[in-house]
Amino acid sequence: MTKLVVIIGITGNQGGSVASTFLRDPAWRIRGLTRHPSSTASRALTAEGIEMVHADLHKPSTLNNVFKGASLVFSVTDFWKPFFTPANQEKAKELGKSIGRYAYELEVDQGKNIVDAVAKETAGLDDVGFVASTLCHAGKSSEGRYQELWHFDAKADIFPGYLKETYPELARKTSFLHTGYFFTSWGYMPGRWFAKQPDGSIQMQFPTRPDVLIPHLNPRTDVGPFVRALLQLPPQSTLMAASEWCTWPEWMKTWGEVTGVRTSYKQVSVEDFDKEVPGGAGKEIGEMYEFSSEYGYNANQANTLKTWDLEKMGIKIPTMSLREYFEAEDWIAAGILPY
């Protein structure tokens, strides 16, 4: 008899990767949650045999029964889409809040609604029955130095904060997946990832120290394998999903080798980011890079398992390397290379 995995955000990068992984295993069947079951992406997943169900993370009534019968639930919440939605930016102004604070509240709302609904089905879940994509709490980890790194703290305030405080039984069946810097994140601020220099070279400009080891992740292909790895570990495990670990200068060096472009790295300030992308996004992203420099991307949490910890246990996770990703990307079509 097949087991059921319910995937939140199945039409996105992380959820799509989880779906791709479980589709290859006949022991599992998949239910995907989406606000738009009739969309092209949803219909494509239905054609692959996935049960697509309507759900809106901001409307708890639509989450009734969607997790019924599940052995496993994968959860992901969204900060950036609410952040960049013009209507939310206007609403934040009306409320006298920054868009960062308002997007934080919206992501927290998503997370609470997910946890409340999944908790109703706790008894039917496997020992590792709930896997939540999350991040560390920047405010607590930095002892208050970073109080407005909203997209970190929103996730951590729910996973594990609200979950453990409100539903200890569900928490005992939950494991946490921390996700590294996405391979694809250069699309948000290409001018900082690939700053064109007068001599024709390209320079990466971040507030992260050049010697800091960074976890990098291809969310499209590699989240699923890391979720499967968590099923081999005890419940309440925390795992850093990283396709590759390297410093930012090493990232840029590899990109230059693939593209044939001379590259360099320069450490800049959060203020530089804030000037380039006003309205809060530049500061939010810049502080993330600075936080990584000072505290490590997951605040150097000792209980977070890394790739090398899994290898010592005999667990090898298939991932895409940065070089492979660079070779597959069309940098000319992306506008990064001129021809």
Residue pairs with C-beta under 8 A, 6 or more apart in sequence:
2 26
2 27
2 28
2 29
3 27
3 28
3 29
3 71
3 72
3 126
4 28
4 29
4 30
4 31
4 69
4 70
4 71
4 72
5 18
5 22
5 28
5 29
5 30
5 31
5 70
5 71
5 72
5 73
5 74
6 30
6 31
6 32
6 33
6 66
6 67
6 70
6 72
6 73
6 74
7 15
7 18
7 19
7 22
7 30
7 31
7 32
7 33
7 73
7 74
8 15
8 33
8 55
8 57
8 73
8 74
8 75
8 76
8 114
9 15
9 33
9 76
9 78
10 16
10 18
10 19
10 30
10 32
10 33
10 34
10 45
10 50
10 52
11 32
11 34
11 36
11 39
11 41
11 42
11 45
12 76
12 78
13 182
13 184
13 219
13 220
13 223
14 76
14 133
14 179
14 219
14 223
15 32
15 74
15 76
16 220
17 219
17 220
17 221
17 222
17 223
17 224
18 74
18 223
18 224
18 227
19 30
19 32
19 45
19 50
19 224
20 221
20 224
21 224
21 225
21 227
21 228
22 28
22 30
22 224
23 30
23 48
23 49
23 50
29 49
29 51
30 49
30 50
30 51
31 50
31 51
31 52
31 53
31 66
31 70
32 42
32 45
32 50
32 51
32 52
32 53
33 53
33 54
33 55
33 66
34 41
34 42
34 52
34 53
34 54
34 55
35 54
35 55
35 56
36 42
37 46
37 52
37 53
37 54
42 52
45 52
46 52
53 66
54 62
55 62
55 63
55 66
56 62
57 63
57 77
57 109
57 110
57 113
57 114
58 106
58 109
58 110
58 113
59 113
60 113
60 116
60 117
63 113
63 114
63 116
63 117
64 117
66 117
67 73
67 117
67 118
67 120
67 121
68 121
68 124
69 121
69 124
70 121
70 124
70 125
70 129
71 124
71 125
71 126
71 129
72 125
72 126
72 128
72 129
72 130
72 131
72 231
73 118
73 121
73 125
73 129
73 130
73 131
74 131
74 133
74 227
75 111
75 114
75 118
75 130
75 131
75 132
75 133
75 159
76 132
76 133
77 107
77 110
77 111
77 114
77 133
77 154
77 155
77 158
78 107
78 110
79 103
79 104
79 106
79 107
79 150
79 151
79 154
79 155
80 103
80 151
82 88
82 102
82 103
82 106
82 107
83 99
83 100
83 103
83 151
83 280
83 281
83 284
84 281
88 99
88 102
88 103
88 106
89 99
89 279
91 102
92 98
92 99
92 101
92 102
95 102
98 148
98 280
99 279
99 280
100 148
100 150
100 280
100 283
100 284
101 148
101 150
103 150
103 151
103 154
104 150
104 151
104 153
104 154
105 154
107 150
107 151
107 154
107 155
108 154
108 157
108 158
108 162
111 154
111 155
111 157
111 158
111 159
111 162
112 158
112 162
114 158
115 158
115 159
115 162
115 163
115 166
115 167
115 170
118 125
118 130
118 170
119 166
119 167
119 169
119 170
122 129
122 167
122 169
122 170
122 173
125 170
125 173
126 173
126 231
127 173
127 235
128 173
128 174
128 175
128 230
128 231
128 233
128 234
128 235
128 237
129 173
129 174
129 235
130 170
130 173
130 174
130 175
131 174
131 175
131 176
131 177
131 227
131 230
132 158
132 159
132 163
132 174
132 175
132 176
132 177
133 155
133 159
133 177
133 179
133 223
134 155
134 156
134 158
134 159
134 160
134 176
134 177
134 178
135 151
135 152
135 155
135 156
135 178
135 179
135 298
136 152
136 156
136 178
136 298
136 299
136 301
136 304
137 152
137 153
137 156
137 157
137 161
137 299
138 146
138 149
138 152
138 153
138 156
138 287
138 291
138 295
138 299
139 146
139 147
139 149
139 153
140 156
141 295
141 299
141 301
142 291
142 294
142 295
142 299
145 294
146 152
146 287
146 291
148 283
148 284
148 287
149 284
149 287
149 288
149 291
150 284
151 284
151 288
152 288
152 291
159 174
159 176
160 171
160 174
160 176
163 170
163 171
163 174
164 171
171 236
172 235
172 236
173 235
174 235
174 236
175 230
175 233
175 235
175 236
175 237
175 238
175 239
176 237
176 238
176 239
177 223
177 226
177 227
177 230
177 238
177 239
177 241
178 238
178 239
178 240
178 241
178 297
178 298
178 304
179 217
179 219
179 223
179 241
180 214
180 215
180 216
180 217
180 240
180 241
180 242
180 243
180 297
181 214
181 215
181 216
181 217
181 297
182 216
182 217
182 218
182 219
183 216
183 217
183 218
183 219
183 243
183 320
183 322
183 325
184 218
184 219
184 220
185 193
186 193
186 194
186 336
187 334
188 281
188 285
189 273
189 276
189 277
189 282
189 285
190 334
190 335
190 336
191 276
192 204
192 205
192 206
192 268
192 273
192 276
193 204
194 202
194 204
194 336
195 202
195 203
195 204
195 205
196 202
197 203
197 264
199 262
200 262
201 261
201 262
201 263
201 264
202 252
202 256
202 261
202 262
202 263
202 264
202 336
203 263
203 264
203 265
203 266
204 248
204 249
204 251
204 252
204 263
204 264
204 265
204 266
205 265
205 266
205 267
205 268
205 272
206 248
206 265
206 267
206 268
206 289
207 267
207 268
207 269
207 270
207 272
207 273
207 286
207 287
207 289
207 290
207 293
208 214
208 248
208 267
208 289
208 290
208 292
208 293
209 267
209 293
210 247
210 248
210 249
210 265
210 267
211 247
212 247
212 248
212 292
212 293
212 296
213 245
213 246
213 247
214 245
214 246
214 247
214 248
214 251
214 292
214 297
215 240
215 241
215 242
215 245
215 297
215 298
215 306
216 242
216 243
216 244
216 245
216 246
216 251
216 322
217 223
217 241
217 242
217 243
218 243
218 319
218 320
218 325
221 243
221 319
221 320
222 241
222 243
222 317
222 318
222 319
222 320
223 241
225 317
225 318
225 319
226 239
226 241
226 317
229 239
229 310
229 315
229 317
230 237
230 239
232 315
233 239
233 305
237 305
238 301
238 303
238 304
238 305
239 304
239 305
239 310
240 297
240 298
240 304
240 305
240 306
240 307
242 306
242 307
243 319
243 320
243 321
243 322
244 319
244 321
244 322
245 306
245 307
246 254
246 322
248 265
249 265
251 322
252 263
252 264
252 265
253 263
254 322
254 323
254 326
255 261
255 263
255 322
255 326
256 262
256 263
257 323
258 323
258 326
258 327
259 326
259 331
259 337
261 337
269 286
270 283
270 286
270 287
270 289
270 290
271 286
272 286
273 282
273 283
273 285
273 286
273 289
274 282
274 283
274 286
275 282
276 282
277 285
291 297
298 304
307 317
310 316
310 317
331 337
332 338
332 339
